[in-house]
């Protein structure tokens, strides 16, 4: 077990399953005990009884499961969750599990086993080795799974995160003075000179100026038809109305129509106020006391009125 990285003083949980021989289990426990020394601790649990164990949380540095040559262990999600519970933060898990071929019905692949370990809360999950099952382990696997084909033994290593489930910590927030802004890095003078351009660095003869008129062709110089400048919806509706800041010529067109429209000829008098009503008439007006003229009404004075005036 020393080649697995188990150090002296570590607490190790050995998980075994049927039909492992007592002699092989005893030999493995003694080997782990020799690796951890007198200051270490070794506990042995059957995988079927692990969920009923009374181990306190975070009590082991290592959990080793299914490493016996004649064992056949299949790890469920509940079993992996219990192993995560009894491991200390940053503790290590090492397990062996037989995997059937791809053609087996409901076969668990390495990818599925790795995914199950990650879903259980383990990190740094990776396959470390793969080997053939021993005749005893293959026979046990066929008896348990009912699959009569070949299978291989895969070894997977994983770690518990460096914190407990539900652990909390205080976040330190600094509301004091803000740190000074980082100073700008010094620039190489040669680089600055390379990218600096002044009027003295170039002469007029070295600069080729492009005539802006050369960018226009004959079609650009033609005056466009005013009708083509109007928007499709401009002037639509029962009452034509130009847009604000009209540039298509509709505003000028409507203004010209208003100026060219003849005005109604209103009756006028010498004073120019008779059509406004009786209040605006002169004292000598022959229509004093009569209604105001209507627009377009022809004014006719009879001979009697002219004689009286």
Secondary structure, 3 states (H helix, E strand, C coil): CHHHCCCCCCEEEEEECCCCCHHHHHHHHHHHHHHHCCCCEEEEEECCCHHHCCCCCCCEEEEEECCCCCCCCCCCHHHHHHHHHHEEEEEEEEEEEEEECCCCCCCCCHHHHHHHHHHHCEEEEEEEEEEECCHHHHHHHHHHHCCCCCEEEEEEEEEECCCCCCCCCCCCCCCCCCCCCCCCCCCCHHHHHHCCCCHHHCCHHHCCCCCHHHHCCHHHHCCCCHHHHCCCCCCCCCCCCCCCCCCCCHHHHHHHHHHHCCCCCCCCCCCCCHHHCHHHCCCCCCCCCCCCCCCCCCCCCCHHHHHHC
